[in-house]
Amino acid sequence: MRIVLPKGRLFQGSLEILTKAGIGLKSPENRELIVKNGRYELLLARAFDVPVYVEHGIDVGISGSDVVEERESDVFVPLELPFGKCRLSLAMPKESITDVEEMEGFRIATKYTNLTKKFFESKGVEVEIIKLSGAIELAPKVGIADAIVDVVETGNTLRANGLVEAEKIMDVSALLLVNRISQKMKFEEINDLVLRIKKVIREGL
């Protein structure tokens, strides 16, 4: 079975829950991206790419619900996992807070272009979306955007950059993803994994 995990903030929690479920995976060393352990193969990918790997053939993955929604990947999601809790929010400079309904024509910096577009469309507001890959908080500081849409955990990064959370777009948590063909072809093996992870969740991480 091939399992793809995200590099970054969800990696440790992902490894921990799989280990407690009896999947013996060791953390990759140096710059390894693939680690084999018996019948399991662990792949490491960018968080934003995990749903794509699962959709196109990797058996199982763990990803944030924000990324799954943004990528609109066709994957089976049997479980929400008890870590990676945060939210996707609209944030703006504290000195220029504006109601969403009055943001017509505003420039919004984000890596979540799909979710941002849907959010503003649902409010009937047309905005210009600027796609960035990282350090989104910088955009309002240097004047290239009026607001940002990004993941917020504690809010410390926003505060450090003079931004405030204006509106929550969605709650986010880690999800277990399964490739749709693997779900049928390896049903027993994958079902066993899902049941073991459910047991770990029930008993508490």
PEJO-V312375 format. One record per residue. N is the residue number from 0. RES is the residue in three letters. PHI is phi as a letter, one per 30 degrees, with the letter a starting at -180 (999 if undefined). PSI is psi in radians with two decimals (999 if undefined). OMEGA is omega in radians with two decimals (none if undefined). Layout:
BEGIN
n:N res:RES phi:PHI psi:PSI omega:OMEGA
n:N res:RES phi:PHI psi:PSI omega:OMEGA
END
This chain:
BEGIN
n:0 res:MET phi:999 psi:2.33 omega:3.11
n:1 res:ARG phi:c psi:2.28 omega:-3.09
n:2 res:ILE phi:b psi:2.24 omega:3.11
n:3 res:VAL phi:c psi:2.25 omega:-3.14
n:4 res:LEU phi:c psi:2.65 omega:-3.13
n:5 res:PRO phi:d psi:2.41 omega:2.97
n:6 res:LYS phi:d psi:2.69 omega:3.07
n:7 res:GLY phi:j psi:-2.58 omega:-2.88
n:8 res:ARG phi:d psi:-0.40 omega:-3.12
n:9 res:LEU phi:c psi:-0.13 omega:-2.99
n:10 res:PHE phi:d psi:-0.86 omega:-3.06
n:11 res:GLN phi:d psi:-0.78 omega:3.12
n:12 res:GLY phi:d psi:-0.65 omega:3.13
n:13 res:SER phi:d psi:-0.83 omega:-3.13
n:14 res:LEU phi:d psi:-0.71 omega:-3.10
n:15 res:GLU phi:d psi:-0.80 omega:-3.09
n:16 res:ILE phi:d psi:-0.61 omega:3.10
n:17 res:LEU phi:d psi:-0.69 omega:3.11
n:18 res:THR phi:d psi:-0.78 omega:3.14
n:19 res:LYS phi:d psi:-0.41 omega:3.10
n:20 res:ALA phi:d psi:0.07 omega:3.07
n:21 res:GLY phi:i psi:0.23 omega:3.08
n:22 res:ILE phi:c psi:1.83 omega:-3.07
n:23 res:GLY phi:d psi:1.66 omega:3.12
n:24 res:LEU phi:b psi:2.27 omega:3.07
n:25 res:LYS phi:c psi:2.65 omega:-3.14
n:26 res:SER phi:d psi:2.39 omega:3.13
n:27 res:PRO phi:e psi:2.54 omega:3.11
n:28 res:GLU phi:c psi:2.71 omega:3.13
n:29 res:ASN phi:h psi:-2.12 omega:-3.10
n:30 res:ARG phi:c psi:0.41 omega:3.13
n:31 res:GLU phi:e psi:2.44 omega:3.09
n:32 res:LEU phi:c psi:-0.24 omega:3.10
n:33 res:ILE phi:b psi:2.24 omega:3.10
n:34 res:VAL phi:b psi:2.20 omega:3.13
n:35 res:LYS phi:c psi:2.47 omega:3.09
n:36 res:ASN phi:b psi:1.71 omega:-3.10
n:37 res:GLY phi:i psi:-2.18 omega:-3.09
n:38 res:ARG phi:d psi:0.07 omega:3.12
n:39 res:TYR phi:c psi:2.53 omega:3.07
n:40 res:GLU phi:b psi:2.12 omega:-3.12
n:41 res:LEU phi:c psi:2.23 omega:3.07
n:42 res:LEU phi:c psi:2.50 omega:3.08
n:43 res:LEU phi:c psi:2.27 omega:-3.12
n:44 res:ALA phi:b psi:2.88 omega:3.01
n:45 res:ARG phi:d psi:2.48 omega:-3.08
n:46 res:ALA phi:e psi:-0.71 omega:-3.07
n:47 res:PHE phi:d psi:-0.26 omega:-3.09
n:48 res:ASP phi:c psi:-0.22 omega:-3.06
n:49 res:VAL phi:e psi:-0.87 omega:-3.14
n:50 res:PRO phi:d psi:-0.54 omega:3.14
n:51 res:VAL phi:d psi:-0.75 omega:3.08
n:52 res:TYR phi:d psi:-0.76 omega:-3.12
n:53 res:VAL phi:d psi:-0.75 omega:3.14
n:54 res:GLU phi:e psi:-0.64 omega:-3.02
n:55 res:HIS phi:c psi:0.32 omega:2.95
n:56 res:GLY phi:k psi:-0.33 omega:3.07
n:57 res:ILE phi:d psi:2.37 omega:-2.97
n:58 res:ASP phi:d psi:-0.88 omega:-2.98
n:59 res:VAL phi:b psi:2.61 omega:3.07
n:60 res:GLY phi:a psi:2.92 omega:3.02
n:61 res:ILE phi:b psi:2.30 omega:-3.07
n:62 res:SER phi:a psi:2.78 omega:3.05
n:63 res:GLY phi:d psi:2.54 omega:3.13
n:64 res:SER phi:d psi:-0.48 omega:3.10
n:65 res:ASP phi:d psi:-0.74 omega:-3.11
n:66 res:VAL phi:d psi:-0.70 omega:3.13
n:67 res:VAL phi:d psi:-0.76 omega:3.13
n:68 res:GLU phi:d psi:-0.72 omega:-3.11
n:69 res:GLU phi:d psi:-0.76 omega:-3.08
n:70 res:ARG phi:d psi:-0.26 omega:-3.13
n:71 res:GLU phi:h psi:0.70 omega:-3.08
n:72 res:SER phi:d psi:2.50 omega:3.14
n:73 res:ASP phi:d psi:1.50 omega:-3.13
n:74 res:VAL phi:b psi:2.77 omega:3.07
n:75 res:PHE phi:c psi:2.32 omega:-3.11
n:76 res:VAL phi:c psi:1.65 omega:-3.11
n:77 res:PRO phi:d psi:-0.37 omega:-3.02
n:78 res:LEU phi:b psi:2.45 omega:2.87
n:79 res:GLU phi:c psi:2.39 omega:-3.07
n:80 res:LEU phi:c psi:2.67 omega:-2.99
n:81 res:PRO phi:d psi:0.61 omega:3.06
n:82 res:PHE phi:b psi:3.07 omega:-3.11
n:83 res:GLY phi:i psi:0.39 omega:-3.10
n:84 res:LYS phi:d psi:2.22 omega:3.05
n:85 res:CYS phi:a psi:-2.79 omega:-3.14
n:86 res:ARG phi:b psi:2.67 omega:3.03
n:87 res:LEU phi:c psi:2.16 omega:-3.02
n:88 res:SER phi:b psi:2.76 omega:2.97
n:89 res:LEU phi:d psi:2.26 omega:3.13
n:90 res:ALA phi:b psi:2.65 omega:-3.11
n:91 res:MET phi:a psi:2.88 omega:3.14
n:92 res:PRO phi:e psi:2.41 omega:-3.04
n:93 res:LYS phi:d psi:-0.42 omega:-3.12
n:94 res:GLU phi:d psi:-0.09 omega:-3.13
n:95 res:SER phi:b psi:0.86 omega:3.12
n:96 res:ILE phi:d psi:2.30 omega:-3.08
n:97 res:THR phi:b psi:2.47 omega:3.04
n:98 res:ASP phi:d psi:2.52 omega:-3.12
n:99 res:VAL phi:e psi:-0.72 omega:-3.11
n:100 res:GLU phi:d psi:-0.29 omega:-3.12
n:101 res:GLU phi:c psi:0.33 omega:-3.08
n:102 res:MET phi:c psi:0.30 omega:3.10
n:103 res:GLU phi:e psi:2.21 omega:3.10
n:104 res:GLY phi:i psi:-0.06 omega:3.12
n:105 res:PHE phi:d psi:2.68 omega:3.05
n:106 res:ARG phi:c psi:2.21 omega:-3.08
n:107 res:ILE phi:c psi:2.11 omega:3.11
n:108 res:ALA phi:c psi:2.35 omega:-3.10
n:109 res:THR phi:a psi:2.80 omega:2.90
n:110 res:LYS phi:c psi:-0.10 omega:3.13
n:111 res:TYR phi:c psi:1.19 omega:-3.02
n:112 res:THR phi:d psi:-0.70 omega:3.14
n:113 res:ASN phi:d psi:-0.88 omega:-3.10
n:114 res:LEU phi:d psi:-0.64 omega:3.12
n:115 res:THR phi:d psi:-0.78 omega:3.13
n:116 res:LYS phi:e psi:-0.82 omega:-3.13
n:117 res:LYS phi:d psi:-0.70 omega:-3.13
n:118 res:PHE phi:d psi:-0.88 omega:-3.10
n:119 res:PHE phi:d psi:-0.58 omega:3.07
n:120 res:GLU phi:d psi:-0.65 omega:-3.14
n:121 res:SER phi:d psi:-0.38 omega:3.11
n:122 res:LYS phi:c psi:-0.07 omega:-3.12
n:123 res:GLY phi:i psi:0.51 omega:-3.10
n:124 res:VAL phi:c psi:2.30 omega:3.13
n:125 res:GLU phi:c psi:2.18 omega:-3.14
n:126 res:VAL phi:b psi:2.89 omega:3.03
n:127 res:GLU phi:c psi:2.20 omega:-3.10
n:128 res:ILE phi:c psi:2.19 omega:3.12
n:129 res:ILE phi:c psi:2.06 omega:-3.10
n:130 res:LYS phi:d psi:2.16 omega:3.04
n:131 res:LEU phi:b psi:2.74 omega:-3.10
n:132 res:SER phi:c psi:-0.33 omega:-3.12
n:133 res:GLY phi:a psi:2.96 omega:-3.12
n:134 res:ALA phi:h psi:0.84 omega:-3.07
n:135 res:ILE phi:d psi:-0.57 omega:-3.08
n:136 res:GLU phi:d psi:-0.37 omega:-3.12
n:137 res:LEU phi:d psi:-0.54 omega:-2.99
n:138 res:ALA phi:e psi:-0.85 omega:3.11
n:139 res:PRO phi:d psi:-0.55 omega:-3.11
n:140 res:LYS phi:d psi:-0.61 omega:-3.10
n:141 res:VAL phi:c psi:0.06 omega:3.01
n:142 res:GLY phi:i psi:0.24 omega:3.13
n:143 res:ILE phi:c psi:-0.15 omega:3.09
n:144 res:ALA phi:b psi:2.71 omega:3.11
n:145 res:ASP phi:c psi:-0.43 omega:-3.10
n:146 res:ALA phi:a psi:2.99 omega:3.12
n:147 res:ILE phi:b psi:2.77 omega:2.93
n:148 res:VAL phi:b psi:2.11 omega:-3.08
n:149 res:ASP phi:a psi:2.95 omega:3.09
n:150 res:VAL phi:d psi:2.38 omega:3.13
n:151 res:VAL phi:b psi:2.22 omega:3.05
n:152 res:GLU phi:c psi:-1.25 omega:-3.12
n:153 res:THR phi:c psi:-0.39 omega:-3.06
n:154 res:GLY phi:i psi:-0.05 omega:-3.10
n:155 res:ASN phi:d psi:-0.72 omega:-3.12
n:156 res:THR phi:d psi:-0.70 omega:3.10
n:157 res:LEU phi:d psi:-0.88 omega:-3.10
n:158 res:ARG phi:d psi:-0.69 omega:-3.13
n:159 res:ALA phi:d psi:-0.37 omega:-3.12
n:160 res:ASN phi:c psi:0.32 omega:3.04
n:161 res:GLY phi:i psi:0.42 omega:-3.12
n:162 res:LEU phi:c psi:2.69 omega:3.06
n:163 res:VAL phi:b psi:2.62 omega:3.11
n:164 res:GLU phi:d psi:2.09 omega:-3.08
n:165 res:ALA phi:c psi:-0.66 omega:-3.12
n:166 res:GLU phi:a psi:2.38 omega:3.09
n:167 res:LYS phi:d psi:2.31 omega:3.12
n:168 res:ILE phi:c psi:-0.76 omega:3.10
n:169 res:MET phi:a psi:2.64 omega:2.97
n:170 res:ASP phi:d psi:2.59 omega:-3.08
n:171 res:VAL phi:b psi:2.45 omega:2.96
n:172 res:SER phi:a psi:2.93 omega:3.10
n:173 res:ALA phi:d psi:2.53 omega:3.12
n:174 res:LEU phi:b psi:2.57 omega:2.97
n:175 res:LEU phi:d psi:2.22 omega:-3.12
n:176 res:LEU phi:c psi:2.51 omega:3.11
n:177 res:VAL phi:b psi:2.37 omega:3.05
n:178 res:ASN phi:d psi:2.37 omega:-3.02
n:179 res:ARG phi:d psi:-0.60 omega:3.12
n:180 res:ILE phi:d psi:-0.74 omega:3.11
n:181 res:SER phi:e psi:-0.64 omega:-3.14
n:182 res:GLN phi:e psi:-0.59 omega:3.12
n:183 res:LYS phi:d psi:-0.81 omega:-3.03
n:184 res:MET phi:d psi:-0.54 omega:-3.11
n:185 res:LYS phi:c psi:0.69 omega:-2.98
n:186 res:PHE phi:e psi:-0.87 omega:-3.05
n:187 res:GLU phi:d psi:-0.78 omega:-3.12
n:188 res:GLU phi:d psi:-0.78 omega:-3.12
n:189 res:ILE phi:d psi:-0.69 omega:3.11
n:190 res:ASN phi:d psi:-0.69 omega:3.10
n:191 res:ASP phi:d psi:-0.75 omega:3.11
n:192 res:LEU phi:d psi:-0.79 omega:-3.14
n:193 res:VAL phi:d psi:-0.77 omega:-3.14
n:194 res:LEU phi:d psi:-0.69 omega:3.13
n:195 res:ARG phi:d psi:-0.69 omega:3.11
n:196 res:ILE phi:d psi:-0.69 omega:3.08
n:197 res:LYS phi:e psi:-0.73 omega:-3.13
n:198 res:LYS phi:d psi:-0.72 omega:3.11
n:199 res:VAL phi:d psi:-0.75 omega:-3.13
n:200 res:ILE phi:d psi:-0.77 omega:3.14
n:201 res:ARG phi:e psi:-0.72 omega:-3.09
n:202 res:GLU phi:d psi:-0.10 omega:3.10
n:203 res:GLY phi:i psi:2.25 omega:3.09
n:204 res:LEU phi:e psi:999 omega:none
END
